Amino acid sequence: MSELTPAVTETNFDQDVLRSGVPVLVDFWAQWCGPCRAIAPVLEELAESYKGKIKIMKLNVDENGNLASRFGVMSIPTLILFKGGKEADRIVGLVPRDEIERRIQRVLG
């Protein structure tokens, strides 16, 4: 987590994600997950590239299990794109940067 990809928790999820004025990509991850750590630098780069157009936030599933259950996250990393308070797209597993970017572009329209 960094300034570019801040943490989201059960406390601030509805406000920061579902009520956001811009689309939000939420990275459901855990510290022990190798693929989650591998995708983190890619998400940092995308957060920089799309600053002001989309927010990228990280949700630790070990600390926020209720949210992981609420959105049916069964494996990590899972990236869920929210737009207008609703799930617009979902990416499961470690995928290349261009695939994530293509999905972001589609949600941005």
SEVEXGU-513989 format. One record per atom (N, C-alpha, C, O): atom name; z, x, y; residue number from 1. Coordinates in Angstrom, 2 decimals, always signed. Atoms other than C-alpha are relative to their C-alpha. Example, Ala and Ser with C-alpha at 12.3 -4.5 7.8 and 13.67 -1.06 7.14 Angstrom:
BEGIN
SITE	atom	zz	xx	yy	nr
SITE	N	+0.00	+0.89	-1.19	1
SITE	CA	+7.80	+12.30	-4.50	1
SITE	C	+0.00	+0.90	+1.20	1
SITE	O	+0.66	+1.94	+1.18	1
SITE	N	-0.06	-0.82	-1.19	2
SITE	CA	+7.14	+13.67	-1.06	2
SITE	C	+0.73	-0.77	+1.09	2
SITE	O	+0.90	-0.26	+2.20	2
***
This chain:
BEGIN
SITE	atom	zz	xx	yy	nr
SITE	N	+0.00	+0.84	-1.18	1
SITE	CA	+0.00	+0.00	+0.00	1
SITE	C	+0.00	+0.88	+1.24	1
SITE	O	+0.56	+1.98	+1.26	1
SITE	N	+0.09	-0.72	-1.25	2
SITE	CA	-0.73	+1.09	+3.50	2
SITE	C	-0.14	-1.00	+1.13	2
SITE	O	-0.07	-2.21	+0.93	2
SITE	N	+0.26	+0.84	-1.17	3
SITE	CA	-1.34	-0.22	+6.96	3
SITE	C	-1.26	-0.84	-0.23	3
SITE	O	-1.33	-2.00	+0.20	3
SITE	N	+1.26	+0.70	+0.24	4
SITE	CA	-4.85	-1.17	+5.81	4
SITE	C	+0.11	-1.05	-1.11	4
SITE	O	-0.58	-2.07	-1.07	4
SITE	N	-0.16	+0.93	+1.13	5
SITE	CA	-3.71	-2.89	+2.59	5
SITE	C	+1.50	-0.31	-0.16	5
SITE	O	+2.13	+0.20	-1.08	5
SITE	N	-1.44	+0.28	+0.05	6
SITE	CA	-0.22	-4.31	+3.27	6
SITE	C	+0.38	-0.86	-1.20	6
SITE	O	-0.45	-1.52	-1.83	6
SITE	N	-0.53	+0.80	+1.09	7
SITE	CA	+1.99	-5.94	+0.69	7
SITE	C	+0.10	-1.46	+0.42	7
SITE	O	+0.37	-1.78	+1.58	7
SITE	N	-0.25	+1.42	-0.19	8
SITE	CA	+2.13	-9.69	+0.33	8
SITE	C	+0.97	-0.40	-1.10	8
SITE	O	+0.89	+0.08	-2.22	8
SITE	N	-1.03	+0.42	+0.95	9
SITE	CA	+5.06	-11.40	-1.38	9
SITE	C	+0.08	-1.52	-0.02	9
SITE	O	-0.62	-2.21	+0.71	9
SITE	N	-0.21	+1.44	+0.07	10
SITE	CA	+6.22	-14.86	-2.32	10
SITE	C	+0.48	-0.56	+1.34	10
SITE	O	+0.22	-1.72	+1.67	10
SITE	N	-0.53	+0.42	-1.29	11
SITE	CA	+7.91	-15.01	+1.08	11
SITE	C	-1.09	-0.25	+1.04	11
SITE	O	-1.03	-1.23	+1.78	11
SITE	N	+1.01	+0.10	-1.05	12
SITE	CA	+4.80	-14.48	+3.21	12
SITE	C	-1.40	-0.39	-0.49	12
SITE	O	-2.34	-0.41	+0.29	12
SITE	N	+1.31	+0.28	+0.57	13
SITE	CA	+1.94	-15.46	+0.87	13
SITE	C	-0.71	-1.16	+0.67	13
SITE	O	-1.85	-1.03	+1.11	13
SITE	N	+0.66	+1.18	-0.56	14
SITE	CA	+1.23	-18.94	+2.19	14
SITE	C	-0.46	+0.26	+1.44	14
SITE	O	-1.57	-0.11	+1.82	14
SITE	N	+0.34	-0.27	-1.41	15
SITE	CA	+1.30	-17.78	+5.83	15
SITE	C	-1.11	+1.05	+0.12	15
SITE	O	-2.09	+0.83	+0.83	15
SITE	N	+0.92	-1.12	-0.18	16
SITE	CA	-0.58	-14.48	+5.44	16
SITE	C	-1.31	-0.13	-0.76	16
SITE	O	-2.31	+0.48	-0.39	16
SITE	N	+1.22	+0.13	+0.81	17
SITE	CA	-3.11	-15.53	+2.80	17
SITE	C	-0.62	-1.39	+0.16	17
SITE	O	-1.77	-1.51	+0.60	17
SITE	N	+0.59	+1.35	+0.02	18
SITE	CA	-3.58	-19.29	+2.59	18
SITE	C	-0.28	-0.55	+1.39	18
SITE	O	-1.19	-1.36	+1.55	18
SITE	N	+0.23	+0.48	-1.37	19
SITE	CA	-3.33	-19.90	+6.36	19
SITE	C	-0.71	+1.02	+0.88	19
SITE	O	-0.78	+0.86	+2.10	19
SITE	N	+0.68	-1.05	-0.77	20
SITE	CA	-5.25	-16.79	+7.40	20
SITE	C	-1.28	-0.54	+0.64	20
SITE	O	-1.98	-1.37	+0.07	20
SITE	N	+1.22	+0.39	-0.70	21
SITE	CA	-8.04	-17.22	+9.94	21
SITE	C	-1.24	+0.72	-0.52	21
SITE	O	-2.36	+0.33	-0.21	21
SITE	N	+1.11	-0.73	+0.61	22
SITE	CA	-10.19	-14.73	+8.00	22
SITE	C	+0.22	+0.02	-1.51	22
SITE	O	+1.34	-0.16	-1.97	22
SITE	N	-0.18	-0.09	+1.45	23
SITE	CA	-10.86	-14.42	+4.26	23
SITE	C	+0.98	+1.13	-0.36	23
SITE	O	+1.09	+2.13	+0.36	23
SITE	N	-0.98	-0.99	+0.47	24
SITE	CA	-8.22	-12.47	+2.31	24
SITE	C	-0.30	+0.33	-1.46	24
SITE	O	-0.43	-0.56	-2.29	24
SITE	N	+0.12	-0.47	+1.37	25
SITE	CA	-8.75	-10.38	-0.81	25
SITE	C	+1.39	+0.46	-0.42	25
SITE	O	+1.96	+1.36	+0.19	25
SITE	N	-1.32	-0.37	+0.50	26
SITE	CA	-5.49	-10.17	-2.76	26
SITE	C	-0.17	+0.78	-1.30	26
SITE	O	-0.78	+0.31	-2.25	26
SITE	N	+0.01	-0.87	+1.17	27
SITE	CA	-5.11	-7.31	-5.23	27
SITE	C	+1.30	-0.23	-0.77	27
SITE	O	+2.37	+0.21	-0.34	27
SITE	N	-1.16	+0.18	+0.89	28
SITE	CA	-2.75	-8.40	-8.03	28
SITE	C	+0.10	+1.26	-0.86	28
SITE	O	-0.80	+1.52	-1.66	28
SITE	N	-0.11	-1.32	+0.60	29
SITE	CA	-1.47	-5.06	-9.34	29
SITE	C	+1.43	+0.28	-0.45	29
SITE	O	+2.33	-0.53	-0.22	29
SITE	N	-1.34	-0.49	+0.37	30
SITE	CA	+1.50	-3.14	-10.83	30
SITE	C	-0.03	+1.52	+0.04	30
SITE	O	-1.07	+2.15	-0.18	30
SITE	N	-0.12	-1.46	-0.12	31
SITE	CA	+2.74	+0.41	-10.40	31
SITE	C	-0.43	+0.73	-1.28	31
SITE	O	-1.03	+1.80	-1.20	31
SITE	N	+0.27	-0.64	+1.28	32
SITE	CA	+2.34	+1.21	-14.12	32
SITE	C	-1.45	-0.13	-0.46	32
SITE	O	-1.82	+0.44	-1.48	32
SITE	N	+1.38	+0.31	+0.41	33
SITE	CA	-1.30	+0.03	-14.26	33
SITE	C	-0.98	+1.07	+0.51	33
SITE	O	-1.21	+1.19	+1.71	33
SITE	N	+0.95	-1.05	-0.35	34
SITE	CA	-3.78	+2.92	-14.33	34
SITE	C	-1.23	-0.50	+0.74	34
SITE	O	-1.58	+0.05	+1.79	34
SITE	N	+1.17	+0.53	-0.71	35
SITE	CA	-6.86	+0.86	-13.40	35
SITE	C	+0.35	-0.51	+1.41	35
SITE	O	-0.47	-0.43	+2.32	35
SITE	N	-0.43	+0.47	-1.33	36
SITE	CA	-4.86	-0.64	-10.50	36
SITE	C	+0.08	+1.18	+0.97	36
SITE	O	-0.35	+1.08	+2.12	36
SITE	N	-0.09	-1.19	-0.85	37
SITE	CA	-4.15	+2.84	-9.15	37
SITE	C	-1.39	+0.57	+0.29	37
SITE	O	-1.63	+1.11	+1.36	37
SITE	N	+1.36	-0.51	-0.18	38
SITE	CA	-7.81	+3.79	-9.65	38
SITE	C	-0.78	-0.79	+1.05	38
SITE	O	-1.60	-0.23	+1.77	38
SITE	N	+0.76	+0.84	-0.93	39
SITE	CA	-9.10	+0.86	-7.59	39
SITE	C	+0.58	+0.05	+1.42	39
SITE	O	-0.10	-0.32	+2.38	39
SITE	N	-0.68	+0.00	-1.30	40
SITE	CA	-6.60	+1.35	-4.73	40
SITE	C	-0.77	+0.73	+1.11	40
SITE	O	-0.90	+0.18	+2.20	40
SITE	N	+0.75	-0.67	-1.09	41
SITE	CA	-8.63	+3.96	-2.77	41
SITE	C	-1.26	-0.75	+0.41	41
SITE	O	-1.65	-0.72	+1.58	41
SITE	N	+1.19	+0.80	-0.30	42
SITE	CA	-11.72	+1.75	-3.00	42
SITE	C	+0.38	-1.15	+0.93	42
SITE	O	-0.33	-1.44	+1.89	42
SITE	N	-0.45	+1.12	-0.84	43
SITE	CA	-9.78	-1.16	-1.52	43
SITE	C	+0.38	+0.48	+1.40	43
SITE	O	+0.16	-0.22	+2.38	43
SITE	N	-0.33	-0.58	-1.32	44
SITE	CA	-8.50	+1.11	+1.28	44
SITE	C	-1.29	+0.19	+0.81	44
SITE	O	-1.34	-0.16	+1.99	44
SITE	N	+1.28	-0.23	-0.68	45
SITE	CA	-12.10	+2.07	+2.13	45
SITE	C	-0.62	-1.32	+0.45	45
SITE	O	-1.12	-1.43	+1.57	45
SITE	N	+0.56	+1.30	-0.35	46
SITE	CA	-13.24	-1.56	+2.07	46
SITE	C	+0.80	-0.66	+1.12	46
SITE	O	+0.22	-1.32	+1.99	46
SITE	N	-0.84	+0.56	-1.07	47
SITE	CA	-10.29	-2.61	+4.25	47
SITE	C	-0.39	+0.61	+1.35	47
SITE	O	-0.41	-0.09	+2.36	47
SITE	N	+0.43	-0.68	-1.22	48
SITE	CA	-11.42	-0.04	+6.82	48
SITE	C	-1.38	-0.51	+0.42	48
SITE	O	-1.60	-0.80	+1.60	48
SITE	N	+1.38	+0.43	-0.29	49
SITE	CA	-15.09	-1.08	+6.58	49
SITE	C	-0.07	-1.44	+0.52	49
SITE	O	-0.89	-1.75	+1.38	49
SITE	N	+0.06	+1.42	-0.35	50
SITE	CA	-14.36	-4.81	+6.94	50
SITE	C	+1.13	-0.44	+0.92	50
SITE	O	+1.44	-1.63	+1.02	50
SITE	N	-1.11	+0.29	-0.91	51
SITE	CA	-11.50	-4.58	+9.45	51
SITE	C	-0.41	-1.07	+1.01	51
SITE	O	-1.46	-0.96	+1.65	51
SITE	N	+0.30	+1.09	-0.92	52
SITE	CA	-11.38	-7.77	+11.51	52
SITE	C	-0.80	-1.13	-0.62	52
SITE	O	-0.82	-2.24	-0.09	52
SITE	N	+0.80	+1.02	+0.67	53
SITE	CA	-13.66	-9.64	+9.09	53
SITE	C	+0.69	-0.57	-1.23	53
SITE	O	+0.51	-1.73	-1.60	53
SITE	N	-0.71	+0.38	+1.21	54
SITE	CA	-11.45	-9.73	+6.01	54
SITE	C	+1.29	+0.81	-0.06	54
SITE	O	+1.35	+1.94	+0.42	54
SITE	N	-1.24	-0.74	+0.24	55
SITE	CA	-7.89	-8.77	+5.11	55
SITE	C	+0.08	+0.31	-1.49	55
SITE	O	-0.32	-0.50	-2.33	55
SITE	N	-0.25	-0.37	+1.39	56
SITE	CA	-7.06	-6.92	+1.92	56
SITE	C	+1.49	+0.26	-0.14	56
SITE	O	+2.05	+1.11	+0.56	56
SITE	N	-1.44	-0.09	+0.19	57
SITE	CA	-3.50	-7.32	+0.69	57
SITE	C	+0.31	+0.24	-1.47	57
SITE	O	-0.47	-0.12	-2.35	57
SITE	N	-0.39	-0.34	+1.36	58
SITE	CA	-1.64	-6.12	-2.39	58
SITE	C	+1.24	-0.80	-0.42	58
SITE	O	+2.22	-0.87	+0.32	58
SITE	N	-1.11	+0.77	+0.53	59
SITE	CA	+0.63	-8.28	-4.53	59
SITE	C	+0.47	+0.62	-1.32	59
SITE	O	-0.27	+0.63	-2.30	59
SITE	N	-0.57	-0.61	+1.19	60
SITE	CA	+2.89	-6.53	-7.05	60
SITE	C	+0.43	-1.11	-0.96	60
SITE	O	+1.32	-1.89	-0.65	60
SITE	N	-0.28	+1.09	+0.94	61
SITE	CA	+2.96	-8.80	-10.12	61
SITE	C	+1.38	+0.11	-0.63	61
SITE	O	+1.95	-0.90	-1.04	61
SITE	N	-1.34	-0.16	+0.56	62
SITE	CA	+6.22	-7.32	-11.39	62
SITE	C	+1.06	-0.56	+0.94	62
SITE	O	+2.10	-1.05	+0.49	62
SITE	N	-0.96	+0.47	-1.00	63
SITE	CA	+7.99	-8.28	-8.17	63
SITE	C	-0.27	-1.45	+0.43	63
SITE	O	+0.60	-2.09	+1.03	63
SITE	N	+0.41	+1.35	-0.44	64
SITE	CA	+6.13	-11.59	-7.59	64
SITE	C	-0.65	-0.76	-1.15	64
SITE	O	-1.76	-1.27	-1.02	64
SITE	N	+0.53	+0.64	+1.20	65
SITE	CA	+5.67	-13.07	-11.05	65
SITE	C	-0.37	-1.46	+0.17	65
SITE	O	-1.30	-1.96	-0.47	65
SITE	N	+0.31	+1.43	-0.21	66
SITE	CA	+5.71	-16.65	-9.80	66
SITE	C	-1.38	-0.18	+0.60	66
SITE	O	-2.10	-1.11	+0.23	66
SITE	N	+1.35	+0.11	-0.60	67
SITE	CA	+2.60	-16.06	-7.68	67
SITE	C	-1.07	+0.36	-1.02	67
SITE	O	-2.13	-0.28	-1.06	67
SITE	N	+0.97	-0.37	+1.04	68
SITE	CA	+0.82	-14.32	-10.55	68
SITE	C	-0.22	-1.19	-0.94	68
SITE	O	-1.35	-1.49	-1.31	68
SITE	N	+0.10	+1.19	+0.87	69
SITE	CA	+1.58	-17.37	-12.73	69
SITE	C	-0.71	-1.13	+0.72	69
SITE	O	-1.57	-1.80	+0.13	69
SITE	N	+0.60	+1.09	-0.80	70
SITE	CA	+0.62	-19.81	-9.96	70
SITE	C	-1.52	+0.09	+0.03	70
SITE	O	-2.21	-0.93	+0.01	70
SITE	N	+1.45	-0.19	-0.08	71
SITE	CA	-2.87	-18.30	-9.81	71
SITE	C	-0.62	+0.41	-1.34	71
SITE	O	-1.78	+0.83	-1.39	71
SITE	N	+0.53	-0.25	+1.34	72
SITE	CA	-3.26	-17.75	-13.56	72
SITE	C	-0.45	+1.42	-0.24	72
SITE	O	-1.40	+1.65	-0.98	72
SITE	N	+0.35	-1.41	+0.20	73
SITE	CA	-3.39	-13.96	-13.38	73
SITE	C	+0.56	+0.44	-1.35	73
SITE	O	+1.77	+0.48	-1.56	73
SITE	N	-0.40	-0.37	+1.35	74
SITE	CA	-3.34	-12.81	-17.00	74
SITE	C	-0.14	+1.49	-0.26	74
SITE	O	+0.51	+2.02	-1.16	74
SITE	N	+0.15	-1.44	+0.15	75
SITE	CA	-4.47	-9.20	-16.64	75
SITE	C	-0.24	+0.59	+1.38	75
SITE	O	-0.67	-0.09	+2.31	75
SITE	N	+0.14	-0.67	-1.30	76
SITE	CA	-4.55	-6.65	-13.86	76
SITE	C	-0.82	+1.27	-0.18	76
SITE	O	-0.83	+1.85	-1.26	76
SITE	N	+0.04	+0.63	-1.32	77
SITE	CA	-6.09	-5.59	-11.68	77
SITE	C	-0.83	-1.29	+0.00	77
SITE	O	-1.85	-1.40	-0.68	77
SITE	N	+0.76	+1.21	-0.30	78
SITE	CA	-7.20	-9.04	-10.61	78
SITE	C	-0.10	-0.08	+1.51	78
SITE	O	+0.91	-0.01	+2.21	78
SITE	N	+0.24	+0.15	-1.43	79
SITE	CA	-8.75	-9.42	-7.18	79
SITE	C	-0.43	-1.44	+0.24	79
SITE	O	-1.41	-1.90	-0.34	79
SITE	N	+0.37	+1.38	-0.33	80
SITE	CA	-8.81	-12.94	-5.76	80
SITE	C	-0.32	-0.06	+1.48	80
SITE	O	+0.48	+0.33	+2.32	80
SITE	N	+0.43	+0.22	-1.38	81
SITE	CA	-10.75	-13.73	-2.60	81
SITE	C	+0.33	-1.42	+0.41	81
SITE	O	-0.10	-2.38	-0.23	81
SITE	N	-0.37	+1.32	-0.53	82
SITE	CA	-9.28	-16.60	-0.60	82
SITE	C	-0.73	-0.22	+1.32	82
SITE	O	-0.83	+0.68	+2.15	82
SITE	N	+0.66	+0.38	-1.26	83
SITE	CA	-11.18	-18.40	+2.14	83
SITE	C	+0.42	-1.43	+0.31	83
SITE	O	+0.28	-2.32	-0.53	83
SITE	N	-0.44	+1.34	-0.38	84
SITE	CA	-9.80	-21.37	+4.03	84
SITE	C	+1.11	-0.54	-0.88	84
SITE	O	+1.21	-1.75	-1.09	84
SITE	N	-1.13	+0.42	+0.82	85
SITE	CA	-6.72	-21.44	+1.82	85
SITE	C	-0.31	-0.28	-1.45	85
SITE	O	+0.56	-0.71	-2.21	85
SITE	N	+0.41	+0.28	+1.37	86
SITE	CA	-8.69	-21.77	-1.40	86
SITE	C	-0.60	+1.25	-0.64	86
SITE	O	-1.12	+2.13	+0.04	86
SITE	N	+0.61	-1.11	+0.71	87
SITE	CA	-9.81	-19.35	-4.08	87
SITE	C	-1.52	-0.13	+0.09	87
SITE	O	-2.09	-1.15	-0.28	87
SITE	N	+1.46	+0.01	-0.15	88
SITE	CA	-13.43	-18.43	-3.34	88
SITE	C	-0.68	+0.85	-1.08	88
SITE	O	-1.84	+0.60	-1.42	88
SITE	N	+0.58	-0.86	+1.03	89
SITE	CA	-13.97	-15.73	-5.98	89
SITE	C	+1.13	+0.76	-0.68	89
SITE	O	+2.23	+0.87	-0.14	89
SITE	N	-0.99	-0.74	+0.77	90
SITE	CA	-12.12	-13.72	-8.63	90
SITE	C	-0.71	+1.12	-0.76	90
SITE	O	-1.75	+0.90	-1.38	90
SITE	N	+0.52	-1.16	+0.72	91
SITE	CA	-12.77	-10.27	-10.06	91
SITE	C	+1.14	+0.50	-0.88	91
SITE	O	+2.24	+0.77	-0.39	91
SITE	N	-1.03	-0.48	+0.92	92
SITE	CA	-10.85	-9.16	-13.16	92
SITE	C	-0.42	+1.34	-0.56	92
SITE	O	-1.54	+1.50	-1.05	92
SITE	N	+0.25	-1.32	+0.56	93
SITE	CA	-10.61	-5.54	-14.21	93
SITE	C	-0.52	+0.99	+1.03	93
SITE	O	-0.75	+0.65	+2.19	93
SITE	N	+0.48	-1.08	-0.84	94
SITE	CA	-11.78	-2.26	-12.79	94
SITE	C	-1.52	-0.10	+0.10	94
SITE	O	-2.23	+0.08	-0.90	94
SITE	N	+1.44	+0.14	-0.22	95
SITE	CA	-15.23	-2.78	-11.28	95
SITE	C	-0.44	+0.96	+1.10	95
SITE	O	+0.39	+1.40	+1.90	95
SITE	N	+0.48	-0.91	-1.03	96
SITE	CA	-17.43	-0.57	-9.10	96
SITE	C	+0.13	-0.58	+1.41	96
SITE	O	+0.15	-1.80	+1.60	96
SITE	N	-0.12	+0.39	-1.41	97
SITE	CA	-17.10	-0.64	-5.32	97
SITE	C	-1.11	-0.96	+0.42	97
SITE	O	-0.85	-1.94	+1.11	97
SITE	N	+1.12	+0.84	-0.45	98
SITE	CA	-20.57	-2.15	-4.86	98
SITE	C	+0.13	-1.44	-0.49	98
SITE	O	-0.34	-2.37	+0.17	98
SITE	N	-0.22	+1.37	+0.51	99
SITE	CA	-19.59	-5.15	-7.02	99
SITE	C	+1.02	-0.73	+0.87	99
SITE	O	+0.83	-1.90	+1.20	99
SITE	N	-1.01	+0.61	-0.87	100
SITE	CA	-16.48	-5.82	-4.92	100
SITE	C	-0.62	-0.32	+1.35	100
SITE	O	-0.40	-1.40	+1.90	100
SITE	N	+0.62	+0.19	-1.31	101
SITE	CA	-18.50	-5.39	-1.74	101
SITE	C	-1.00	-1.17	-0.02	101
SITE	O	-1.09	-1.93	+0.94	101
SITE	N	+0.96	+1.11	+0.14	102
SITE	CA	-21.20	-7.79	-2.99	102
SITE	C	+0.73	-1.34	+0.04	102
SITE	O	+0.26	-2.30	+0.66	102
SITE	N	-0.79	+1.24	+0.02	103
SITE	CA	-18.54	-10.44	-3.64	103
SITE	C	+0.58	-0.30	+1.38	103
SITE	O	+0.62	-1.45	+1.81	103
SITE	N	-0.52	+0.19	-1.35	104
SITE	CA	-16.98	-9.89	-0.21	104
SITE	C	-1.11	-0.55	+0.90	104
SITE	O	-0.89	-1.50	+1.65	104
SITE	N	+1.14	+0.44	-0.82	105
SITE	CA	-20.41	-10.27	+1.43	105
SITE	C	-0.33	-1.46	-0.27	105
SITE	O	-0.63	-2.22	+0.66	105
SITE	N	+0.32	+1.38	+0.36	106
SITE	CA	-21.00	-13.51	-0.46	106
SITE	C	+1.02	-0.96	+0.63	106
SITE	O	+0.65	-2.02	+1.14	106
SITE	N	-1.04	+0.85	-0.58	107
SITE	CA	-17.67	-14.96	+0.71	107
SITE	C	-0.12	-0.05	+1.52	107
SITE	O	+0.11	-1.09	+2.13	107
SITE	N	+0.18	-0.03	-1.45	108
SITE	CA	-18.34	-13.86	+4.28	108
SITE	C	-1.22	-0.80	+0.42	108
SITE	O	-1.30	-1.26	+1.56	108
SITE	N	+1.19	+0.81	-0.27	109
SITE	CA	-21.71	-15.63	+4.05	109
SITE	C	-0.95	+0.70	+0.91	109
SITE	O	-2.00	+0.16	+1.24	109
***
